[in-house]
Amino acid sequence: MYDKLVVETFLKKQLQLFPEKVAQSEEEALEFLEDICAVVCKNKKEVLEYLEDSMDTSGMTEEEILSADEVFSLSDGRYLVVEG
């Protein structure tokens, strides 16, 4: 479910969500993502739909939602949502 790009991106950007690193290696990052059931969304629309169901996004703009700490933008246009 989590390909190399997802794992590498989380490993590099994890401090945007957590005060300290939760993973030191790709293996640890993969295990962490699996443990917390992080979600990979194929586009912005999927992110917005997913977060509407899982967190209070009322009053937030699309830009604010997509720049939330829980949302990791992937270089191929997908998004990783990590609810820590």
DSSP file (Angstrom, degrees, kcal/mol; ACC not computed):
  #  RESIDUE AA STRUCTURE BP1 BP2  ACC     N-H-->O    O-->H-N    N-H-->O    O-->H-N    TCO  KAPPA ALPHA  PHI   PSI    X-CA   Y-CA   Z-CA
    1    1 A M              0   0    0      0, 0.0     2,-0.7     0, 0.0    39,-0.0   0.000 360.0 360.0 360.0 -36.7    0.0    0.0    0.0
    2    2 A Y        -     0   0    0      4,-0.1    32,-0.0     3,-0.0     2,-0.0  -0.887 360.0-161.4-106.1 110.3    2.8    2.4    0.8
    3    3 A D     >  -     0   0    0     -2,-0.7     4,-2.2     1,-0.1     3,-0.2  -0.232  37.5 -89.6 -83.6 178.0    5.3    2.6   -2.1
    4    4 A K  H  > S+     0   0    0      1,-0.2     4,-2.9     2,-0.2     5,-0.2   0.867 125.1  53.3 -57.0 -42.3    8.9    3.9   -1.9
    5    5 A L  H  > S+     0   0    0      2,-0.2     4,-2.4     1,-0.2    -1,-0.2   0.910 109.6  48.6 -61.7 -42.7    7.9    7.5   -2.7
    6    6 A V  H  > S+     0   0    0     -3,-0.2     4,-2.4     2,-0.2    -2,-0.2   0.945 114.7  44.4 -61.6 -49.4    5.4    7.5    0.1
    7    7 A V  H  X S+     0   0    0     -4,-2.2     4,-2.5     1,-0.2    -2,-0.2   0.922 114.8  47.8 -64.1 -46.0    7.8    6.1    2.6
    8    8 A E  H  X S+     0   0    0     -4,-2.9     4,-2.2    -5,-0.2    -1,-0.2   0.903 112.0  50.2 -63.1 -41.2   10.7    8.3    1.6
    9    9 A T  H  X S+     0   0    0     -4,-2.4     4,-2.4    -5,-0.2    -2,-0.2   0.929 111.8  47.3 -64.2 -45.1    8.5   11.5    1.7
   10   10 A F  H  X S+     0   0    0     -4,-2.4     4,-1.3     1,-0.2    -2,-0.2   0.932 110.8  52.3 -61.4 -44.1    7.2   10.7    5.1
   11   11 A L  H  < S+     0   0    0     -4,-2.5     3,-0.2     1,-0.2    -1,-0.2   0.894 114.8  41.9 -58.9 -41.6   10.7   10.0    6.4
   12   12 A K  H  < S+     0   0    0     -4,-2.2     3,-0.3     1,-0.2    -1,-0.2   0.850 125.0  33.7 -73.6 -35.3   12.0   13.3    5.1
   13   13 A K  H >< S+     0   0    0     -4,-2.4     3,-2.4    -5,-0.2     4,-0.3   0.302  78.6 112.1-107.7   8.7    9.0   15.4    6.2
   14   14 A Q  G >X  +     0   0    0     -4,-1.3     4,-2.3     1,-0.3     3,-1.5   0.760  69.3  67.2 -58.4 -26.3    7.9   13.8    9.4
   15   15 A L  G 34 S+     0   0    0     -3,-0.3    -1,-0.3     1,-0.3    -2,-0.1   0.607  83.5  73.3 -72.9  -9.1    8.9   16.8   11.5
   16   16 A Q  G <4 S+     0   0    0     -3,-2.4    -1,-0.3     1,-0.1    -2,-0.2   0.748 114.9  23.4 -71.3 -20.5    6.1   18.8    9.9
   17   17 A L  T <4 S+     0   0    0     -3,-1.5    -2,-0.2    -4,-0.3    -1,-0.1   0.733 122.9  50.4-111.2 -35.7    3.7   16.8   12.0
   18   18 A F  S  < S-     0   0    0     -4,-2.3    -1,-0.2     1,-0.1     4,-0.1  -0.825  70.6-133.8-112.8 146.7    5.7   15.5   15.0
   19   19 A P  S    S+     0   0    0      0, 0.0     2,-0.3     0, 0.0    -1,-0.1   0.738  94.8  17.7 -69.8 -21.4    8.0   17.4   17.4
   20   20 A E  S    S-     0   0    0     -6,-0.1    -3,-0.0    -3,-0.0     2,-0.0  -0.962 101.8 -77.1-143.9 161.7   10.7   14.7   17.0
   21   21 A K        -     0   0    0     -2,-0.3     3,-0.1     1,-0.2   -10,-0.1  -0.317  30.1-171.6 -62.9 135.7   11.3   11.9   14.5
   22   22 A V  S    S+     0   0    0      1,-0.2     2,-0.3   -11,-0.1    -1,-0.2   0.517  76.2  35.6-100.7 -10.9    9.1    8.8   14.8
   23   23 A A        -     0   0    0    -12,-0.1    -1,-0.2     1,-0.1    -9,-0.1  -0.998  50.6-175.9-144.8 140.6   11.2    6.9   12.3
   24   24 A Q  S    S+     0   0    0     -2,-0.3     2,-0.3    -3,-0.1    -1,-0.1   0.593  74.9  32.1-107.3 -17.9   14.9    6.7   11.5
   25   25 A S  S  > S-     0   0    0      1,-0.1     4,-2.4     0, 0.0     5,-0.2  -0.852  84.9-105.0-135.5 168.2   14.8    4.4    8.5
   26   26 A E  H  > S+     0   0    0     -2,-0.3     4,-2.6     1,-0.2     5,-0.2   0.883 121.1  54.2 -62.0 -37.6   12.5    3.5    5.6
   27   27 A E  H  > S+     0   0    0      2,-0.2     4,-2.3     1,-0.2    -1,-0.2   0.921 110.2  45.4 -63.0 -44.3   11.6    0.2    7.4
   28   28 A E  H  > S+     0   0    0      2,-0.2     4,-2.5     1,-0.2    -2,-0.2   0.887 112.6  51.6 -66.3 -38.9   10.6    2.1   10.6
   29   29 A A  H  X S+     0   0    0     -4,-2.4     4,-2.7     2,-0.2     5,-0.2   0.926 110.3  48.6 -63.7 -44.7    8.7    4.7    8.5
   30   30 A L  H  X S+     0   0    0     -4,-2.6     4,-2.3     1,-0.2    -2,-0.2   0.928 112.3  48.5 -60.8 -46.0    6.8    1.9    6.7
   31   31 A E  H  X S+     0   0    0     -4,-2.3     4,-2.5     2,-0.2    -1,-0.2   0.910 111.9  49.5 -61.6 -42.7    6.0    0.2   10.0
   32   32 A F  H  X S+     0   0    0     -4,-2.5     4,-2.1     2,-0.2    -2,-0.2   0.936 110.8  49.1 -62.1 -47.6    4.8    3.5   11.5
   33   33 A L  H  X>S+     0   0    0     -4,-2.7     5,-2.1     1,-0.2     4,-0.6   0.895 113.5  47.3 -60.7 -40.3    2.5    4.3    8.5
   34   34 A E  H ><5S+     0   0    0     -4,-2.3     3,-0.7    -5,-0.2    -1,-0.2   0.913 109.9  53.3 -66.2 -42.4    1.0    0.8    8.6
   35   35 A D  H 3<5S+     0   0    0     -4,-2.5    -2,-0.2     1,-0.2    -1,-0.2   0.869 115.8  37.8 -62.0 -38.6    0.5    1.0   12.4
   36   36 A I  H 3<5S-     0   0    0     -4,-2.1    -1,-0.2    -5,-0.2    47,-0.2   0.441 107.5-124.1 -95.4   1.5   -1.4    4.2   12.2
   37   37 A C  T <<5 -     0   0    0     -3,-0.7    -3,-0.2    -4,-0.6    -4,-0.1   0.926  35.1-165.1  57.8  49.4   -3.3    3.3    9.0
   38   38 A A      < -     0   0    0     -5,-2.1     2,-0.4    -6,-0.1    44,-0.2  -0.268  11.8-129.7 -60.8 153.9   -2.1    6.4    7.1
   39   39 A V  E     -A   81   0A   0     42,-2.4    42,-3.4   -37,-0.0     2,-0.6  -0.910   9.5-151.5-116.3 134.8   -4.0    7.1    3.9
   40   40 A V  E     -A   80   0A   0     -2,-0.4     2,-0.4    40,-0.2    40,-0.2  -0.922  16.2-163.3-102.7 123.3   -2.7    7.7    0.4
   41   41 A C  E     -A   79   0A   0     38,-3.2    38,-2.7    -2,-0.6     3,-0.0  -0.865  17.5-143.3-108.1 141.2   -5.0    9.9   -1.7
   42   42 A K  S    S-     0   0    0     -2,-0.4     2,-0.3    36,-0.2    -1,-0.1   0.675  76.9  -5.2 -79.8 -15.5   -4.6   10.1   -5.5
   43   43 A N  S  > S-     0   0    0     36,-0.1     4,-1.7     1,-0.1     3,-0.1  -0.959  81.1 -83.7-162.9 178.3   -5.5   13.8   -5.7
   44   44 A K  H  > S+     0   0    0     -2,-0.3     4,-2.7     1,-0.2     5,-0.2   0.889 120.7  58.0 -59.5 -41.7   -6.7   16.9   -3.9
   45   45 A K  H  > S+     0   0    0      1,-0.2     4,-2.4     2,-0.2    -1,-0.2   0.908 106.0  48.8 -58.3 -44.0  -10.4   15.9   -4.2
   46   46 A E  H  > S+     0   0    0      2,-0.2     4,-2.7     1,-0.2    -1,-0.2   0.890 110.5  51.5 -63.8 -39.1   -9.8   12.6   -2.4
   47   47 A V  H  X S+     0   0    0     -4,-1.7     4,-2.9     2,-0.2     5,-0.3   0.950 111.2  47.2 -60.9 -49.1   -7.9   14.5    0.4
   48   48 A L  H  X S+     0   0    0     -4,-2.7     4,-1.9     1,-0.2    -2,-0.2   0.907 114.3  46.9 -61.4 -43.4  -10.7   16.9    0.9
   49   49 A E  H  X S+     0   0    0     -4,-2.4     4,-1.2    -5,-0.2    -1,-0.2   0.919 113.9  48.0 -64.4 -44.0  -13.3   14.1    1.0
   50   50 A Y  H  X S+     0   0    0     -4,-2.7     4,-1.2     1,-0.2     3,-0.5   0.936 113.7  45.7 -63.2 -47.0  -11.3   12.0    3.4
   51   51 A L  H  X S+     0   0    0     -4,-2.9     4,-2.5     1,-0.2    -1,-0.2   0.800 103.9  62.5 -71.8 -27.8  -10.6   14.9    5.8
   52   52 A E  H  < S+     0   0    0     -4,-1.9    -1,-0.2    -5,-0.3     5,-0.2   0.875 110.2  42.2 -59.9 -35.3  -14.2   16.1    5.7
   53   53 A D  H  < S+     0   0    0     -4,-1.2    -2,-0.2    -3,-0.5    -1,-0.2   0.743 123.1  35.8 -82.3 -24.7  -15.1   12.7    7.2
   54   54 A S  H  < S+     0   0    0     -4,-1.2     2,-0.3     1,-0.2    -2,-0.2   0.623 119.9  22.9-111.3 -14.3  -12.3   12.5    9.7
   55   55 A M  S  < S-     0   0    0     -4,-2.5     2,-0.9    -5,-0.1    -1,-0.2  -0.984  85.1 -92.2-148.6 160.9  -11.7   16.0   11.0
   56   56 A D        +     0   0    0     -2,-0.3    -4,-0.1     1,-0.2    -3,-0.1  -0.619  46.8 160.5 -76.9 107.3  -13.5   19.3   11.4
   57   57 A T    >   +     0   0    0     -2,-0.9     3,-2.2    -5,-0.2    -1,-0.2   0.269  23.7 135.7-109.2   8.6  -12.7   21.2    8.2
   58   58 A S  T 3  S+     0   0    0      1,-0.3     3,-0.1    -6,-0.1    -2,-0.0  -0.356  75.8  14.7 -61.8 134.0  -15.6   23.7    8.5
   59   59 A G  T 3  S+     0   0    0      1,-0.3     2,-0.4    -2,-0.1    -1,-0.3   0.395 100.4 119.9  83.4  -3.2  -14.5   27.2    7.7
   60   60 A M    <   -     0   0    0     -3,-2.2    -1,-0.3     1,-0.0     2,-0.1  -0.746  59.4-131.0 -95.7 141.9  -11.2   26.0    6.3
   61   61 A T     >  -     0   0    0     -2,-0.4     4,-2.3    -3,-0.1     5,-0.2  -0.415  27.9-107.3 -80.5 164.7  -10.2   26.8    2.7
   62   62 A E  H  > S+     0   0    0      1,-0.2     4,-2.7     2,-0.2     5,-0.2   0.908 122.6  52.6 -57.0 -42.4   -8.9   24.1    0.3
   63   63 A E  H  > S+     0   0    0      1,-0.2     4,-1.3     2,-0.2    -1,-0.2   0.901 108.4  49.6 -62.0 -42.0   -5.5   25.6    0.6
   64   64 A E  H  4 S+     0   0    0      2,-0.2    -1,-0.2     1,-0.2    -2,-0.2   0.894 112.2  48.2 -64.4 -40.1   -5.6   25.5    4.4
   65   65 A I  H >< S+     0   0    0     -4,-2.3     3,-1.5     1,-0.2    -2,-0.2   0.940 112.0  48.0 -65.3 -47.5   -6.7   21.9    4.4
   66   66 A L  H 3< S+     0   0    0     -4,-2.7    -1,-0.2     1,-0.3    -2,-0.2   0.704 112.5  49.8 -69.4 -19.0   -4.0   20.8    1.9
   67   67 A S  T 3< S+     0   0    0     -4,-1.3    -1,-0.3    -5,-0.2    -2,-0.2   0.312  82.4 126.0-101.0   8.9   -1.3   22.6    3.9
   68   68 A A  S X  S-     0   0    0     -3,-1.5     3,-1.9    -4,-0.2    -3,-0.1  -0.301  75.1-113.6 -62.2 150.8   -2.4   21.1    7.2
   69   69 A D  T 3  S+     0   0    0      1,-0.3    -1,-0.1   -52,-0.1   -51,-0.1   0.797 115.5  59.4 -57.5 -30.0    0.4   19.3    9.1
   70   70 A E  T 3  S+     0   0    0    -53,-0.1    12,-2.9    11,-0.1     2,-0.6   0.621  91.5  81.4 -75.1 -13.3   -1.3   16.0    8.6
   71   71 A V  E <   -B   81   0A   0     -3,-1.9     2,-0.6    10,-0.2    10,-0.2  -0.852  59.4-169.4-105.3 120.6   -1.2   16.3    4.8
   72   72 A F  E     -B   80   0A   0      8,-3.4     8,-2.9    -2,-0.6     2,-0.4  -0.934  16.0-141.3-109.8 117.7    2.1   15.4    3.0
   73   73 A S  E     -B   79   0A   0     -2,-0.6     2,-0.3     6,-0.2     6,-0.2  -0.636  15.7-147.4 -78.9 130.5    2.2   16.3   -0.7
   74   74 A L    >   -     0   0    0      4,-2.8     3,-1.8    -2,-0.4   -68,-0.1  -0.715  20.3-119.4 -98.8 151.7    4.0   13.7   -2.8
   75   75 A S  T 3  S+     0   0    0     -2,-0.3    -1,-0.1     1,-0.3     4,-0.1   0.640 110.2  59.2 -66.8 -14.4    6.0   14.7   -5.9
   76   76 A D  T 3  S-     0   0    0      2,-0.1    -1,-0.3     0, 0.0     3,-0.1   0.298 124.2 -95.6 -98.3  10.3    3.8   12.6   -8.2
   77   77 A G  S <  S+     0   0    0     -3,-1.8    -2,-0.1     1,-0.4   -33,-0.1   0.297  90.2 114.3  97.5 -10.1    0.6   14.6   -7.3
   78   78 A R        -     0   0    0    -35,-0.1    -4,-2.8    -5,-0.1    -1,-0.4  -0.331  55.0-137.0 -84.7 174.4   -0.7   12.2   -4.7
   79   79 A Y  E     -AB  41  73A   0    -38,-2.7   -38,-3.2    -6,-0.2     2,-0.5  -0.981   2.9-147.3-134.5 146.3   -1.0   13.0   -1.0
   80   80 A L  E     -AB  40  72A   0     -8,-2.9    -8,-3.4    -2,-0.3     2,-0.6  -0.962  12.9-159.0-110.3 127.5   -0.3   11.1    2.2
   81   81 A V  E     -AB  39  71A   0    -42,-3.4   -42,-2.4    -2,-0.5     2,-0.6  -0.941  10.2-177.0-111.2 119.7   -2.6   11.8    5.1
   82   82 A V        -     0   0    0    -12,-2.9     2,-1.1    -2,-0.6   -44,-0.1  -0.946  11.0-163.8-119.5 109.4   -1.1   10.9    8.5
   83   83 A E              0   0    0     -2,-0.6    -2,-0.0   -47,-0.2   -13,-0.0  -0.784 360.0 360.0 -96.1  97.4   -3.3   11.4   11.5
   84   84 A G              0   0    0     -2,-1.1    -1,-0.2   -67,-0.0   -46,-0.0   0.426 360.0 360.0 -86.7 360.0   -0.9   11.3   14.4
